[in-house]
Amino acid sequence: GEWWTLYQEVDEDEREAMVAALPRPKSGNKRRRSRRKPKADHAS
C-alpha cells in the first residue's frame, strides 16, 4: 500500500518512526545491519 511505498523512500530515522507508529508490536528486530554509511562500519 501507500505506507510501504513511502517507507521505501524515506531515510532510516523516518523508517524507525514509521515502524514505531505501526499498530502491530515491533518484533524486537532493530535491524542495525544495513547502515547507509559504510565508513561508520569499522569505526566502532
C-alpha positions in Angstrom: 0.0 0.0 0.0 1.0 3.7 0.2 2.6 3.1 3.6 5.1 0.7 2.2 5.8 2.9 -0.8 6.6 5.8 1.4 8.6 3.6 3.8 10.9 2.6 0.9 11.5 6.2 0.0 12.3 7.7 3.4 15.6 7.6 5.3 16.5 5.3 8.2 15.3 7.6 11.0 11.9 8.2 9.4 11.6 4.5 8.9 12.1 3.8 12.5 9.5 6.4 13.4 7.0 4.9 10.9 7.6 1.4 12.2 7.2 2.6 15.8 3.9 4.2 14.8 2.5 1.0 13.4 -0.4 -0.7 15.3 1.4 -4.0 15.5 4.2 -4.6 18.0 7.8 -4.1 17.0 9.2 -7.6 16.8 12.3 -6.6 18.8 14.2 -6.6 15.5 16.2 -3.4 15.4 17.8 -4.1 12.0 21.1 -2.3 12.6 23.0 -4.3 10.0 22.4 -2.3 6.8 23.5 1.2 7.6 23.7 3.6 4.8 27.1 4.9 5.8 29.7 2.2 5.2 32.5 4.2 6.7 31.0 4.1 10.2 31.0 0.4 9.9 34.5 -0.3 11.2 34.5 2.9 13.3 33.0 1.0 16.3 
